[in-house]
Amino acid sequence: PAAASSASSAAAPAAATPLFAFKAHDGCIRAAAAAADHLVTGSTDNTLGVYNLRKRRAHGSLLQEGGGGAVSALSFYGGTHLLSGGGDG
């Protein structure tokens, strides 16, 4: 009985509070990469979203000329380049 009462009085799990939120993509996010203060996401809407994590704001989105394809892979190379791969080869 003592164990049951101590288990029921255990602290409730902490609730997460978002620091910032906004609509990122029209499609599903399939890839993400982070380096230093930046996060880049790739989606089935054929775009890359670029975000500054320190300032908590979006820099904008990139769309391949001609529409491209769904972005399925992202990787930072060094601190200056981003590589992306997608459904269009």
ZIJOPE-V113310 format. One record per backbone hydrogen bond with DSSP energy under -0.5 kcal/mol. CO is the residue of the C=O (numbers start at 1). NH is the residue of the N-H. E is the energy in kcal/mol with one decimal. If there is no record, write none. Layout:
# ZIJOPE-V113310
co->(CO,CO)
nh->(NH,NH)
e->(E,E)
This chain:
# ZIJOPE-V113310
co->(1,2,3,4,5,7,16,28,31,33,35,37,37,38,39,40,41,42,42,43,43,46,47,48,49,50,50,51,51,52,52,57,60,62,64,70,73,75,76,77,77,81,83,85,85,86)
nh->(5,6,7,8,9,10,18,44,42,40,38,53,54,35,51,33,49,30,31,46,71,64,43,62,41,59,60,39,53,56,57,52,50,48,67,87,85,83,78,80,81,77,75,72,73,89)
e->(-1.8,-1.9,-1.9,-1.7,-0.9,-1.1,-0.5,-2.1,-2.7,-2.9,-2.7,-3.6,-0.7,-2.2,-2.7,-2.3,-2.7,-2.5,-1.7,-1.2,-2.3,-0.7,-1.6,-2.5,-2.1,-3.3,-1.3,-2.2,-0.7,-1.0,-1.7,-3.0,-2.8,-2.2,-2.1,-2.3,-2.3,-3.3,-0.6,-0.9,-1.6,-3.0,-2.1,-2.4,-1.8,-1.6)
